[in-house]
């Protein structure tokens, strides 16, 4: 499922914070969406940072819902962990008329396992 599915929807609740391995979005039409990583074996994927105020996304229609992925490329201003074989940064950008939020996920592995984040309707 494409993350842009949230565009035009109004969120009534969001759960998940830095360090978590999932984030839940509840919308006003009672649908529930989940960002998460399906754990395989020797990889680690979690929310690394949240920039902005999550409460700005609640109660207003989503105007922007975008996913940006950087594989083995460190974004400007982000410090690279000391030990890694393979890594992926995934950014989820959300905006309403009240404000915007960027949720940064970081995944690392030995290169044999997925470091991606999944998005699905629950």
DRENDO-1510 file (C-alpha; in Angstrom, 1 decimal, always signed):
<recs>
REC; n; res; u; v; w
REC; 1; UNK; +0.0; +0.0; +0.0 .
REC; 2; UNK; +1.2; +3.5; -0.9 .
REC; 3; UNK; +1.8; +5.9; +2.0 .
REC; 4; UNK; +0.1; +8.7; +0.0 .
REC; 5; UNK; -3.2; +6.8; +0.7 .
REC; 6; UNK; -3.3; +9.1; +3.9 .
REC; 7; UNK; -3.6; +12.2; +1.8 .
REC; 8; UNK; -7.1; +13.7; +2.2 .
REC; 9; UNK; -7.9; +11.7; +5.3 .
REC; 10; UNK; -8.3; +13.3; +8.7 .
REC; 11; UNK; -6.4; +11.7; +11.5 .
REC; 12; UNK; -8.0; +11.4; +14.9 .
REC; 13; UNK; -5.1; +9.6; +16.7 .
REC; 14; UNK; -1.5; +8.7; +16.2 .
REC; 15; UNK; +0.6; +6.4; +18.4 .
REC; 16; UNK; +4.3; +5.7; +18.1 .
REC; 17; UNK; +7.5; +7.5; +19.2 .
REC; 18; UNK; +11.2; +7.5; +18.8 .
REC; 19; UNK; +12.6; +4.0; +19.4 .
REC; 20; UNK; +9.4; +2.2; +18.5 .
REC; 21; UNK; +9.1; -0.3; +15.7 .
REC; 22; UNK; +5.6; +0.7; +14.6 .
REC; 23; UNK; +3.4; +3.7; +14.3 .
REC; 24; UNK; -0.4; +3.6; +14.2 .
REC; 25; UNK; -2.7; +6.1; +12.4 .
REC; 26; UNK; -6.4; +6.1; +13.2 .
REC; 27; UNK; -8.6; +8.2; +10.9 .
REC; 28; UNK; -12.0; +9.7; +11.4 .
REC; 29; UNK; -13.7; +7.1; +9.2 .
REC; 30; UNK; -12.6; +4.4; +11.6 .
REC; 31; UNK; -9.8; +3.1; +9.3 .
REC; 32; UNK; -6.5; +2.2; +10.9 .
REC; 33; UNK; -3.1; +2.3; +9.2 .
REC; 34; UNK; +0.2; +1.0; +10.4 .
REC; 35; UNK; +3.9; +1.8; +9.6 .
REC; 36; UNK; +6.1; -1.0; +10.7 .
REC; 37; UNK; +8.9; -3.4; +9.8 .
REC; 38; UNK; +8.2; -7.1; +9.3 .
REC; 39; UNK; +11.1; -8.5; +11.3 .
REC; 40; UNK; +13.1; -11.3; +9.5 .
REC; 41; UNK; +16.2; -12.1; +11.4 .
REC; 42; UNK; +19.4; -10.0; +11.8 .
REC; 43; UNK; +18.1; -6.5; +11.1 .
REC; 44; UNK; +17.0; -3.6; +13.2 .
REC; 45; UNK; +14.4; -1.0; +12.0 .
REC; 46; UNK; +12.8; +1.7; +14.2 .
REC; 47; UNK; +11.7; +5.3; +14.4 .
REC; 48; UNK; +14.9; +7.3; +14.7 .
REC; 49; UNK; +13.5; +10.8; +14.9 .
REC; 50; UNK; +10.2; +12.8; +14.7 .
REC; 51; UNK; +10.6; +16.4; +13.5 .
REC; 52; UNK; +7.6; +18.6; +14.2 .
REC; 53; UNK; +4.6; +18.4; +16.5 .
REC; 54; UNK; +2.5; +15.2; +15.9 .
REC; 55; UNK; -0.6; +16.9; +17.4 .
REC; 56; UNK; -0.5; +19.3; +14.3 .
REC; 57; UNK; -1.7; +16.3; +12.2 .
REC; 58; UNK; -4.8; +15.5; +14.3 .
REC; 59; UNK; -8.1; +16.9; +13.4 .
REC; 60; UNK; -7.2; +18.4; +10.0 .
REC; 61; UNK; -7.2; +16.8; +6.5 .
REC; 62; UNK; -3.7; +15.5; +5.4 .
REC; 63; UNK; -2.4; +17.7; +2.6 .
REC; 64; UNK; +0.9; +15.9; +2.1 .
REC; 65; UNK; +1.7; +12.2; +2.7 .
REC; 66; UNK; +5.1; +11.3; +1.1 .
REC; 67; UNK; +7.7; +8.6; +1.5 .
REC; 68; UNK; +11.4; +9.3; +0.7 .
REC; 69; UNK; +14.0; +6.5; +0.9 .
REC; 70; UNK; +17.8; +6.8; +1.0 .
REC; 71; UNK; +19.6; +3.4; +0.7 .
REC; 72; UNK; +23.2; +3.5; +1.9 .
REC; 73; UNK; +23.2; +7.2; +1.5 .
REC; 74; UNK; +23.4; +9.4; +4.6 .
REC; 75; UNK; +21.1; +12.4; +4.5 .
REC; 76; UNK; +22.7; +15.8; +5.1 .
REC; 77; UNK; +22.9; +16.6; +8.8 .
REC; 78; UNK; +22.5; +13.0; +10.0 .
REC; 79; UNK; +25.3; +11.3; +11.8 .
REC; 80; UNK; +26.1; +7.8; +10.5 .
REC; 81; UNK; +26.3; +5.0; +13.1 .
REC; 82; UNK; +29.8; +3.6; +13.9 .
REC; 83; UNK; +29.2; +0.0; +12.7 .
REC; 84; UNK; +27.1; -1.0; +9.7 .
REC; 85; UNK; +27.1; -3.2; +6.6 .
REC; 86; UNK; +23.9; -1.9; +5.0 .
REC; 87; UNK; +21.5; +0.8; +6.1 .
REC; 88; UNK; +18.4; +2.6; +4.9 .
REC; 89; UNK; +16.8; +5.9; +6.0 .
REC; 90; UNK; +13.1; +6.2; +5.3 .
REC; 91; UNK; +11.4; +9.5; +5.8 .
REC; 92; UNK; +7.6; +9.9; +6.0 .
REC; 93; UNK; +6.5; +13.5; +5.5 .
REC; 94; UNK; +3.0; +14.5; +6.6 .
REC; 95; UNK; +1.4; +18.0; +6.5 .
REC; 96; UNK; -1.9; +19.7; +7.4 .
REC; 97; UNK; -2.9; +23.3; +7.3 .
REC; 98; UNK; -1.7; +23.5; +10.9 .
REC; 99; UNK; +1.8; +22.1; +10.5 .
REC; 100; UNK; +4.1; +19.4; +9.1 .
REC; 101; UNK; +5.9; +16.4; +10.6 .
REC; 102; UNK; +8.7; +14.3; +9.3 .
REC; 103; UNK; +9.1; +10.8; +10.8 .
REC; 104; UNK; +12.6; +9.4; +10.2 .
REC; 105; UNK; +13.1; +5.6; +10.3 .
REC; 106; UNK; +16.5; +4.0; +10.3 .
REC; 107; UNK; +17.2; +0.3; +9.4 .
REC; 108; UNK; +20.5; -1.5; +9.4 .
REC; 109; UNK; +21.5; -5.1; +8.7 .
REC; 110; UNK; +24.3; -7.2; +7.4 .
REC; 111; UNK; +23.0; -6.6; +3.9 .
REC; 112; UNK; +21.0; -9.8; +3.5 .
REC; 113; UNK; +17.8; -8.6; +5.2 .
REC; 114; UNK; +15.3; -5.9; +4.4 .
REC; 115; UNK; +15.6; -2.6; +6.2 .
REC; 116; UNK; +12.4; -1.2; +4.7 .
REC; 117; UNK; +9.3; +0.1; +6.4 .
REC; 118; UNK; +5.9; -1.3; +5.5 .
REC; 119; UNK; +2.6; +0.6; +5.3 .
REC; 120; UNK; -0.7; -1.2; +5.4 .
REC; 121; UNK; -4.3; -0.8; +6.3 .
REC; 122; UNK; -5.2; -2.9; +9.4 .
</recs>
